[in-house]
């Protein structure tokens, strides 16, 4: 079974991507950006695939 790697990402980078991304509406429905920006545990970070 493949291992899932969660990647710690600086919240400024996530905010930049939200400000400059083309698919914000569809991505906001699919991903919980608030968790990514304010993680409480390792699994709250996005995976490589999500990035």
C-alpha atoms as an extended CHARMM CRD file, in Angstrom:
* protein
*
        51  EXT
         1         1  UNK       CA              0.0000000000        0.0000000000        0.0000000000  PROA      1               0.0000000000
         2         2  UNK       CA              1.2560000000        3.4510000000       -0.9030000000  PROA      2               0.0000000000
         3         3  UNK       CA              2.1240000000        5.7950000000        1.9050000000  PROA      3               0.0000000000
         4         4  UNK       CA              0.4760000000        9.2190000000        2.1140000000  PROA      4               0.0000000000
         5         5  UNK       CA              2.8620000000       12.0700000000        2.8030000000  PROA      5               0.0000000000
         6         6  UNK       CA              1.4970000000       15.2570000000        4.3420000000  PROA      6               0.0000000000
         7         7  UNK       CA              3.5320000000       18.3360000000        3.5000000000  PROA      7               0.0000000000
         8         8  UNK       CA              3.8840000000       21.2510000000        5.9120000000  PROA      8               0.0000000000
         9         9  UNK       CA              3.2440000000       24.3880000000        3.8740000000  PROA      9               0.0000000000
        10        10  UNK       CA              3.6860000000       27.9560000000        5.0480000000  PROA      10              0.0000000000
        11        11  UNK       CA              0.2800000000       29.6310000000        5.4200000000  PROA      11              0.0000000000
        12        12  UNK       CA              1.5380000000       32.6030000000        3.3750000000  PROA      12              0.0000000000
        13        13  UNK       CA              2.1060000000       30.2790000000        0.4160000000  PROA      13              0.0000000000
        14        14  UNK       CA             -1.4040000000       28.8680000000        0.7550000000  PROA      14              0.0000000000
        15        15  UNK       CA             -2.8650000000       32.3810000000        0.9660000000  PROA      15              0.0000000000
        16        16  UNK       CA             -0.9000000000       33.4390000000       -2.1100000000  PROA      16              0.0000000000
        17        17  UNK       CA             -2.2480000000       30.4590000000       -4.0610000000  PROA      17              0.0000000000
        18        18  UNK       CA             -5.8090000000       31.3300000000       -3.0100000000  PROA      18              0.0000000000
        19        19  UNK       CA             -5.3260000000       34.9480000000       -4.0780000000  PROA      19              0.0000000000
        20        20  UNK       CA             -3.8040000000       34.0550000000       -7.4640000000  PROA      20              0.0000000000
        21        21  UNK       CA             -5.4180000000       30.7100000000       -8.3410000000  PROA      21              0.0000000000
        22        22  UNK       CA             -7.8390000000       30.1740000000      -11.2070000000  PROA      22              0.0000000000
        23        23  UNK       CA             -9.9850000000       27.4320000000       -9.6730000000  PROA      23              0.0000000000
        24        24  UNK       CA            -10.7460000000       28.7930000000       -6.2120000000  PROA      24              0.0000000000
        25        25  UNK       CA            -14.4660000000       27.9980000000       -6.1990000000  PROA      25              0.0000000000
        26        26  UNK       CA            -14.0700000000       24.3570000000       -7.2140000000  PROA      26              0.0000000000
        27        27  UNK       CA            -11.0270000000       23.8690000000       -4.9670000000  PROA      27              0.0000000000
        28        28  UNK       CA            -12.7710000000       25.4280000000       -1.9560000000  PROA      28              0.0000000000
        29        29  UNK       CA            -15.5330000000       22.8370000000       -2.2570000000  PROA      29              0.0000000000
        30        30  UNK       CA            -13.0260000000       19.9880000000       -2.3920000000  PROA      30              0.0000000000
        31        31  UNK       CA            -10.3820000000       21.0070000000        0.1890000000  PROA      31              0.0000000000
        32        32  UNK       CA            -10.4500000000       22.4750000000        3.6760000000  PROA      32              0.0000000000
        33        33  UNK       CA             -8.0380000000       25.4040000000        3.3300000000  PROA      33              0.0000000000
        34        34  UNK       CA             -8.6530000000       26.5480000000        6.8980000000  PROA      34              0.0000000000
        35        35  UNK       CA             -7.1540000000       23.2760000000        8.1710000000  PROA      35              0.0000000000
        36        36  UNK       CA             -4.1460000000       23.7410000000        5.9200000000  PROA      36              0.0000000000
        37        37  UNK       CA             -3.5310000000       27.2750000000        7.1600000000  PROA      37              0.0000000000
        38        38  UNK       CA             -4.0540000000       26.4540000000       10.8570000000  PROA      38              0.0000000000
        39        39  UNK       CA             -3.0930000000       22.7900000000       11.3020000000  PROA      39              0.0000000000
        40        40  UNK       CA             -3.4950000000       21.1830000000       14.7010000000  PROA      40              0.0000000000
        41        41  UNK       CA             -1.9610000000       17.8410000000       13.7400000000  PROA      41              0.0000000000
        42        42  UNK       CA              0.2680000000       16.4350000000       11.0030000000  PROA      42              0.0000000000
        43        43  UNK       CA             -2.6590000000       14.9980000000        9.0290000000  PROA      43              0.0000000000
        44        44  UNK       CA             -4.1710000000       18.4920000000        8.6660000000  PROA      44              0.0000000000
        45        45  UNK       CA             -1.4560000000       19.4380000000        6.1610000000  PROA      45              0.0000000000
        46        46  UNK       CA             -2.1040000000       18.8780000000        2.4300000000  PROA      46              0.0000000000
        47        47  UNK       CA             -0.6800000000       15.8390000000        0.6690000000  PROA      47              0.0000000000
        48        48  UNK       CA              1.6830000000       15.9600000000       -2.3190000000  PROA      48              0.0000000000
        49        49  UNK       CA             -1.2480000000       15.0340000000       -4.5530000000  PROA      49              0.0000000000
        50        50  UNK       CA             -3.3710000000       17.8970000000       -3.2160000000  PROA      50              0.0000000000
        51        51  UNK       CA             -0.6120000000       20.4130000000       -3.8640000000  PROA      51              0.0000000000
